[in-house]
Amino acid sequence: MRKKNFRKFWLGFAEALLLATAVSLPLSSVSAATEPYQAEVSTGAVTLAPGATKTITLKFKNIGTKTWTRGKNATAVFLYGDTTVFSNATWLKKDLPALIREVSVKPGAMASAVFEITAPATPGTYSERFLLSSGPNAWIKGSVVNVTFTVAKPAPVVQPVSIKTPPATATDAIPSSSVYKAELTDKGGIEWQLEPGEQTTVNVKFKNVGSATWKKQGAGYLSLYTWEPKYRASAFKDSSWGTEAQAAFLVEKEVKTGQTGTMKLVLRAPEKPGTYTESFQLASEDTAWVDGGSVTLKIRVTGADGFIDTAVPPTEGTTPPGGSYSSVLLLTSHKAVTVAGSGRMKLTHGFKNAGDVIWNSRALRLVGVAPALGVYSNVRDESWPTTTEPVKEQSVTSPGEIGFVSYTLKAPAKMGDYQVTFQLTADGRDVEGGEVSIPVTVTSDGYVDPTPIPVPGPVVGVPPLSGDEASLPAEPIIRVGLFRTTDDLMKVRGITDGMKATQKGNVICAFAAGEIATASFDRTTKLYRLTGPNCTSQSTEWYVMEAQDGSSPLEITDYSRPVSWLPGANDNKFRAKLELRFTPETDNVWVINELLLESYLYGIAETSNVSPLEYQKALLAAARTYALYHVNRGTKHADEFFHVDAHLDQVYRGYGQEERSPNIVDGVVKTRGQIVTYDGKLAITPYFSRSDGRTRDWTEVWGGKGYAWLKSVPVPHDVGQTLWGHGVGLSARGALYMASKDNATYDAILKHFYQGTELRKAYK
């Protein structure tokens, strides 16, 4: 198919954006439309090694008046020209990389196409163009995307380290050395979350505590190798690595005793989603392993935008007997799903029609969920057309073509591992080979048994925010699970004031500002240990590190939680108390922050510091209600001795967030103690990012009897948007626009989203 004279075929109207691995591109500004079909596009650049394969994504916005429909003879991405040296075996045709992923794309909505390209063997700079079709020999105006591919020369091969006295096996202890010794001071973060193919740089820092100077180049230069087992080929290998196992090199020219060196470790996520643990070890080349120079990173690869091959295509010409409905699952967006309880995930599968019957319609039918836990294992999303079918498609799939089905899966509410199975049907009949089974890992409980609980305070009939405050209880304490440790210890220091280590309120040791205390747990002896300046202690009881004044911030010096948009920022400071605690039920060692509830709200990162005050106050009141619900109930994380998780419940970043967000702190102060109640009881207050013009009734999403204040309500400012989140309760976008455009007060916003509720003050 020739595309050189495509201009006479313009029938579409698009705005295109290229998204490729490690490429971030601005979208050109679009001038006012003077024709029914026109758009502007951006250009992009992709770098890869000779012969390497990379997944790229093209995104297009429909800014015309016609709906796009997916298909080879409808909307698909074509090569501008007939052939390219970047073609890949997964392409549908030599000039047809992929169909758009969406079944239909209405005006104003986004379409995407994901496909693989393979670099030629010859290094150099290449230019290719792609465009979007809207039918046979019809091309969407303005959708041409220019991509520059740089095929980089191979990096010089660095021979693997040869240790003079290596361990006999990878599991042996690292040889002790008084010359080459290190202490890990910063591993660049606590957990990394990447999409398949995404690249990130981790700066791992070690202090030189040996007697030899570390060098960047020359004899005995320092580098970082894969470990456990040593020299293994890592799934996160990047083209910047020296070899399959030599992952990183020293940044500084030299690092003398007492100084800190940085290993710049570049990671490239694999295509397979899941949670990975990657270990690395310092080595002085041809000399010795560096004692104490080990680091372990926990990396979570999320669901991919790109497709993943899950089956080998059938041999051409081997069609089943006449009249048969059969298929081969060729493409799927996720081999496995990892998500929080009741979370949502968009899935897409591509089935090749391997029979000789035309499919006029296709659907998926839910076969079952294992284990079956009743309402707690429900996976139905409110977008499903029926209770058992997540998707129905009315479009033709001829023999040999691929039929796509896209739908939203809601994760079970109960934490655990599940297997969700669907069956492809065509024209109402089960299709042979059309079963797809998806492993689902639920990382935390969703909304389970959220029965409202009584709230102490004003009795029914008293105006919500008036009355005798002296009769109210004191401000409650909340316990926040910050993170699971990987080494069963934490190092803490007071920043502006002294610090004390206590057990059950009794002071064990006292430390001046800046002095570092180390608390650890020995899994063998089941003993907690405490060390620091002029202090050594051990006990079967845990230690609590407390600010001297009870509220000042403490710093966890061996913890890193970078702020992506603020270079150098590290959210490792938390107010009041820090506790290292072993949890027998889960065999984890947690770092827990215990502090006053209002101080906790200072550090949550659920909204921006520059958002309207009334919106902030509404969201903070909902967040306070959610937090108090779990404090009073005390069951969600009871096995691990805290109330809320800093990552999986409400996002909490501690004192750093507080320092950056004076307006949010002001919003907390102005709504102190205020919670959302219904009929005199605390009302659970879910919230989410964005609706599609209305919120959802509780029963639509989570089933059960529902709650009177969680009914579907219109969200005018979200009309035309897509649902982002579970849809129950307060829409953050809708609330923000109510505050900024309608001048709505925070109490009016809350009453709109939580019908029939009132604000009450729960504590002094």
N, C-alpha and C positions, 0 to 999 in steps of 0.2 A: 504494500500500500504506500503510495507516494504522498508526501506531505508538503512538497515544495510550493505548490500553488494553493495552499490551504485558505488564503484570505477570502476567496469567493464563497467559502463554505461556512463563514461565521454564523452560528445559530445560538450561541450561548452568551453568558454574561458572568464573568468570574473575576475574583481577586485571588491571586495565588501567593503562597508562602512556602518556601522550601525549609524543611527541618531535617537536618542530617546529624548523624552521630558527631558530637563535639562541635556542632556548628550552630550558632545563634544569629539569626538574621533579622534586621529591621524590615518592616513592611513599608513599601513606598506609599506616600500619601496619595489618596484617590481623589481626582478632581470631580466636580459635579458632572453627573452623567448627562450627555446630550443625545445619546442613542440608546435604544433598548438593550443593546449588548456591548459592553466595553468594560475594561478593567486595566489595572496596572499590576505588574509583578515585580518581585525582587530577585536578585541573583544570589548565588551562593557558591561556596567552595568546600570541597571535601578532600581530605588528605588520607592516603592509605598506602600500604606497602605493596610492592609488585606481587601480583597473584593473590592478594588478600581479598576477602569478601566482606562487605559491609552492608548493613541495612539502612536505607534512607526512607524518609517519609516526605511526601509532598502533600501540602494542605491547600485547599481552595475554598474561598468564600463565595457563595452564590449571591451576587448582588443584582441579579436580574429579576424577572417576573415569572420564570418558569421553573418547575420542580425538576431536579435531575434524578434519573433513575439508574441504578447500577446495572451494568451488563456490557458484554462485548459489543453489542450493537446499540448500546445506549451510552452510559457515562463510564469512561475508562481512561487511563493514562497511556498515551502512545509516545514512542520515540519520534522526534522531529527528524525524519529520514527513515531509511530502511534497515540499517544495521549499525552496530556500535561495538567497539572493542570491550565495552563494559557489560555486555549482556551476561545473563546468568541462566543456569538450567531451570530455575524456578519460574522464569517468565512464561506467560501464557502463549505468546508468539514471539518471534524474533524482534518485532517492533512494538510489542504489547507487554510492558512490564507487569501491569496489575490493573484490576478493576478498582473503583473506589470502594471503600469498606462499607459505607452506609447504604442501606437499601434505597432510600430516597433522601434528597436534600432539598428542603424548601428554601425559597428566597430568604436570605439573611443568615442561613445556617452554614456550617462548615462541613466540607468533605475532605477525606484523607485517602491516600493510597500509599501502601507500604510494600517495598520490594527490595530485593538484594541486587547489588552490582558486584562484579568481580573485576579487579584491576588487571590490566595486561602485564606481561613480564618486563616490558621496557619502561624504565623510569622516564618521567617527563611530565609536562603540563598538557592536559587535554580539556576540550570544551564540548559539552553535549547539551542538547535542548530537548525538553519534554513538553507535551501539551495535552490538554484534556479534550476528549471527544464528547459529543452529545448525540451521536448516531452514526450510521454508516457514512463515511466521507464527509462528516460535519464536525467542525472544530470550534470550540468555545473561544470567543474573542478575548484576547488579553490574557490567556492562560499559559502562554509560553514561558517556561522556566529555564533560565540559562544556568548551567552548573559547571564550574571549573573543577576538574579533578586533578589533583597533584599526586602523582605516583612517585613516592620518595625513594631515594636510593637506600638499599639495605644498610643498617647500622653495622659498623665494624664488629666482627665477632670477637667476643672476649672469652677467653678460655675459662672454664669453671675453676673455682678456687681449689687449690690442692693443699690440704691441711697436713702439716708435718706429723701431728699426733692426733688424727681424727678419732671420734668415737667409733667403736666397733660397729654399732648399729645406730639407726636414727633415734632409737628410744633410750640410748645410753645418756648419762649426764654429760653436760658440756664440760670439758676439762677446765679446771680452775687455773687461773693465771694471775700472778701479781703484776705482770707487765701490761696485759691487755684486759682491762676490766671496765665495765660500763654500768650506769644506772639509768633506767628509763625515767625520763622526767615529763614527757608529753607525747602521747601517741596520736595527737591530732584530732581526737574525737572519741566518743564512747560507742557510737554505732553509726554505720553509713547505710544510706538507702539509695539505691541506684536503679535505673531502668536498664533493661538488657541493652548492651552495647554502649552504655553511657560511660564516660571517662571522668575520673576525679583524681586529684592530687592530694596525698596525705603527707604532711611534714612531721616525721617522727623524730623526736629529739632525745638524745642520750647525753648524760654527763660523763666525761672521761674521769674515772676514779682509779685508773691504773697509773703506771709510771712511764709508759711509752706515749709519745705524741702520735695522734692519728693524722694520716695524710690522705689528701684527695688523689694524688698521683704518685707514681714511682713505686719502689719496692715496698711491699706490705701495705698498699693502699687499702682503705676501708670501703667495704660494700655490704649490702644486705642480701641474704640468700633465703630462699624458701626453706621451710623447716617442718618437721613432723609429718611425713618423713623428709629428711634433708634432700636437697636437689630435686624435689618433685616439680613437675610441670604444673603450674598454678592455672586455674580457670580464669584468673584475673590478669594474665600476662598482657602487657602493653608493648607496642613496638619500641618504646624507649628503653626496655630492659636490655641488659647485656646479653643474656642467654635465657633459656627457658626457666632457669632457677635464680639467676643473678638479677635481683629486682630493682635495686636502687644503689645510688652512690652518694658519697659525702658531698655536701654543698660547700662547706668552708674549705679553704686551701689547706689549713691544718687546725687541729684542736689539741691544745696542750692539757696537761693534767689540771683538773678543776674547771675546765671550760666545757661548754655544751656544744655538741655538733648536731647537725640536721641531716637526716636521710630523706631525700625527696623521692617518695614512692608514688608512682603513677599506676593506677588500677583501671582496667577496662573490664566492665561487667560482662559475664557470659550471657548467652541467650536464655538459659534455663532459669526461671524464677525460683527463689528459695532463700533460705538463710544459710550463710556460709561462715566458717571460721577459718581464717588464714593466719598462719604463724610464720614469722621471719626471724632470722638470726644474723647478728653482726659477725663479720670475719675480717681479719687482717690477711690480705691475699698472700698465699703461700707461706703463712706463718702460723696462725692459730685462730680458733674461734674466740670471740671476745666474751669473757665471762660476764654474765648479767646482761648481755646485749640481745635479749629476746623480746619480741612484741607479738601480741595476738590481736587481730582485728575481727570484729563481728560485722558482717556485711549482709544486708538484706537486698536481694534483687527482686524488684516488684514485677507485677504483670507487664508484659510487653505490649507496645503498640504494634510491633511487627509480627508477622505470622511465623510459625514454627512448623517445619515439616514433621508429621507424625506417622506417615506411612509411605511406602514405596509405591509410585504410580503403577498401575497394571500395564503389562506389555501391550503395545499397540496391536490391534487386530484380534484380541482375545475377548470378544464380547460374549456375554452369557446367552443362553437360549432365548428365542423370541418371546416377547411378552413379559420379560422379567423386570422387576424393580430391584435393582442392586446399586450399591454405591461404594466408594472408597473415600475415607476421610483423609483428604490431602493436606488441609491447612487448618490450623487452630491458633487462636491468639494467645491462649494460655494452656500450658500442659498441666499446671497446678495453680491454685489460688491460695494466697496467704492474706488474711484480712481480719480486722477486729470484728467482734460479735455484732451482728445485724448490719454490718457494712455492705456496700454495694460494689459490684464489679461488672464491667461491660465485657461480654464474651462474644467472639465471632468464630464460626466454623465454616469451612469450605468443603462440600461434598461433591466429588465427581460423579456424574451420572454414568455408571458403568454398565447399565442395562441397555435395552434398545427401545425403551418406552419414553416418550416425552413426559416430563413432569410439568403439569399445568399449575400445581400449587405444591408447597412444601411447608412442613411445620416440625417442631420438636415437641415431644411428649415426655413429661417427667415420669420416669420409671420408678425411682425411689431414692431415698437418702439413708445411708447406713453410717452410724447406728441411728435407729429411729427413736427420737426422744420427744415425740409429740410436738407441742408448740415450740419447744426449744430447738428443734431441728428443722423448722420450717424454712424453705428457701424461696418461697414465692415473693416476687417483687410486685409492687402495685401497677407496674407497667404491663404485666402479663395480660393478654386478651382473655384467657380463661384460667381457672384454678390449676389446671394441669399442663397447659401449653404456654411456654414463655414467648413464643413467636409463631406467627403465621405469615406466609408469603404467597402472594398471588402473582407469580411471574413464571415464564416458561424457561425450563432448563432442558435443552436437547441432549441426547446421548453424546458423551464426550465432553460436555461443558461442565463448569463448576457452578453449583448453586450455593449461595451464602445464606447463613442465618445468623442474625445478630440479636442479642437479648441481654437483659440485666439479671444477674443472679444476686439474691440477697443471702448473706451468710447466715448460718444458724446462730441463734442467740447465745448458745452455751459454748464455752471454750472447749476445744478438742479437735480431733482429726475426723474428717467425714469423707465419704465417697458419694458423689451426686451423679446419677446416671440418667441420660436422656436417650430417646429413640427418635430417629428421623422418620418422618412419614411423608409420602407423596401421594397426592390425590386421595387422602384418607387411608392409605395402605402403608403398613410397615415396610421400610426399605431394608433389604438384606445388606449387612455391613454398615448400617447407619446408626449403630449404638456408639455413644460417646460417654466416657466416664471420667469425671473430673475430681481429683483429690482436692479437698478444701481444708486448710488449716486455719482454725479460728484462734487468734492469739489472746483474746480476752473476752469476758462475758459482755453481751450486749444488754438490752433491756430485759431483765429477768425478774418477774414478780415485783413490779414497782408499785406496791401498795402505798398510798399516801399515809403519812404518819402524823400524829398530833404534834403541834408546835407549842412550846411553852410561851406564855406572853399574854397579851390582851385577850379578854374573853369576847365571844361573839356579841356584837351589838356596840362595842366600843369603836369609835372612828379608827380606821386602820393605822394611822400614824400619830395618834395622840394617846394620852393616858399617862399614868405614873411610871416613869422609866425606872424608878427605884425598885419596883417590883419585878423587873425583868432580870433574867439570869445573866451571869458574866459572859463575856465573849468566849466562844468555844475554841478548843485547840484542834488542829487538823494535822494528820500524819500523811506525808506525801512520799510515795515510793519513787525515788529519783532514778535509780538504775540498778541492774544486777551487776555485781562486780565480776571481773574475769580472773582476778588474782586473790580474792577473799581478803582485801585490805583497803583502807582509805587513809590518806594523809591530809590532815586538817591544820589550819592555822587561823588565829584571829587577825583581822586586817587592821582595824582601828583601835581595838581594845584587847585586853587579855582574854584568856579562855580557860575553862576548867573541864576536867574529865570527871564524870560522876557515875555512880551506880545507885539506883533507887534513891536519888536525891542526895546521897552522901558524896562529898568531894574526895576524889582519890588523888588527883594531881592538879596543879595549877601551872599555867603557861603564860609568859609575857606575850604581848603583841608581836606577831611575826615568827614566834617559835612554832615548829612543826611537830605535831604528835601523830604517831602511827597506831591505828587500831587494826587488828587482824584477827582472823578466825582460823584455827587449826582443825581441819576436818578429821584428822586421825585421833587427836586427843579430845576433840570437842571443847577446847579451851579458847577463850578470848584473850588476846595479849595486847598490852599497851606499852609503847615505848616513846621516849621523848627526852628533852633536856632535863636531867635530874629526876627521871621518872621511869620506873620499870614495874609492871604489874601483870598478873595473869589471873583468870577467874573463869568459872563456869557461867558467870553472868556477863552480859554485854556492857560496853562502856558507851556513855553518851557525852559528846563534846558540846559544851554549852558556852555561848557568849557570856562574858563576865557580867554584863548588864542585862542579860536575858533576851535581847532583841537585835544586837548588832550583827552584821554579816560575818560569816565564816567562809573561808576559801578551802575547797578540796583541791589540793595542789597536784594530785595525780589524776585529775579528771579534766576532760576537755570537751566542751560542747560549743564549737565555733558558731558565729553568727554569719550566715552566708553573705549578707549584704553589707557587713561592716568589718573590713579586714582588721585582724588583730584582736577583735572582741572575743571573749571566752566566757560563756555563762556557767561558771563553776563556783559562784558565790551564793550563799543562802543564809537567811536570817535565823537567829535563835539557836536551834539545836540540830546536830547531825548524829546519826546513830548507825553503826554497822551491826546487822542482825542476820543471823543464820535462820532459815525457815525450813524445818524438818519436812514439812508436807511437800515442798517443791524442790528441796535440796539446792536452794539458791542462797546466796549471801547478798542482801540488799543494803543499799545506802538509803536511809530514811531521813527526811527533813520534818521536824516537828516544830510548829509555829502557830501563832494566832491566826484565825481564819481571815481577818482583814489583811494581814501581812501577806498571806497566801494570794489573795486577790490582787495585791500590788504587782505580783510577779507572773500572773497568767498572761499568755500571749494569744488571746482569742480575738483581739481587735487592734487596730493601728492607733498610735498616739495622736494622729492628725484627724481622726474621724470626729464627727459632730458629738458634742458633749451629751446631748439627750439620747443619742444612739448608744454611746458608751455606757451611760447610766442604765439603760434598759438591758443591755447585754450583761453588765456586771451584776444586776439584780438577779437575772436568770442564772448566771454562773454561781452566785452566792447560794441561791436556792438549791442548785444541783449539788454543790459541795456540802451544804448543811444536811441535805438528805442522806448523803453517804456517811457523814460524821455521826448522825443520830442512829442510823441503821447499822453501820459498822459491820456489814456482811460481805461486801463485794470483794475485798482483798484481805479478809480476816485471816486466811491461812498464812499470809505474808506480813501481818502485823501493821498494815497501814490502811488508810481510807481510800485514797485516790492515786492513780498512776500519773506521773508527770508527762507522759507521752501519749498514752492510749485513752485517757479520760479527757480532762481539760488540759490543754498545753500549758505547762508551767515551766518558766525559765529562771525564776528566782530574782536575786537582787540586781543582776545586770539589766533585766527587762524593766524593773522598777526605776533604775537610774535613767534609762532611755525614754521613759514614758510618764513624765510628770502630769500630763493631762488625764491619763488613766488613773493614776493615784488620786487625783482630784475627784474623779468620778466615783471612786471607791469611798472616799471621805464623805462626799455629799449624799451617798445612799447607805451610809453605815448601818449595818444590821437589818436592812430591808430585804424581805423575801416575798415571793409570790405564794399566796395561799388561796385555797378554795374551801368554803364552808368551815373556816377556822382551822384548816389543816394545811400543812406544807404540801404544795402541789409540785410534783416532778415536772421539770421545765426543759424538755429537749429543745435543741436549736440546731440549725444546719446552715449551709452556705447560701443556697439560692433555690427558689421554686420556679415553676413554669407558669405562674399566674395564680396558683392556689396552693395552700398547704394541704396535707393529708390528715384525715382522721386517724387516730391511733389504731383502730381496728383494721384499716386498709393495709397497714404496714406490719403490725405486730400481732394482730388478731386479738382474741380474748374479749373481755367485756367492754374495754375502752374506758375513757375518762371524760367527764362532762366538759372539762375545760380544753381538751385537745380534740377539737373538731376542725373540719376543713373550712378555711376562711379564704376569701379572695386576697390576692396580693397584686394590686394593679401595677405597681412598678416593676414586677417580674414578668408581666405579660410579654410573650415572644422569646423569653429565655428558656434554657433547658434546665430540668431539675438537677440539682447538684447536692446530693446528700439524701437522707432518708425522707425528708419532706414533712416531718411531724414537728409542730410547735412553731418557733420563731424563725422566719427567714432572715438571715443576717443582711442580705442585700435589700430585701423589702423594708426592713426596719431602718436601715441607713438612709434610704431614699425618703421614707416617711419623716425622718428627722431633718434632712437637709432640704427637701423640696416642699414638704407640707407643713414644716415647722411644728411637727407633732412632739408633744412632751413624752418623757420616758414612760410615765404611768399609762398614757393613752396607747402607746405602742404595745406595752405588755398586755393591756386589756384586750387589744385587738387580736393578738396571736394566742393568748390564753384566755378564752372566753369565760366570763363570769368570775374572774379572779379579783383579788384585792391585795394591795401591798400592806404588810404588817411588819412591825419591828420585832425581831425575834430575840434580841439581846441588847444589852446596854451599849 
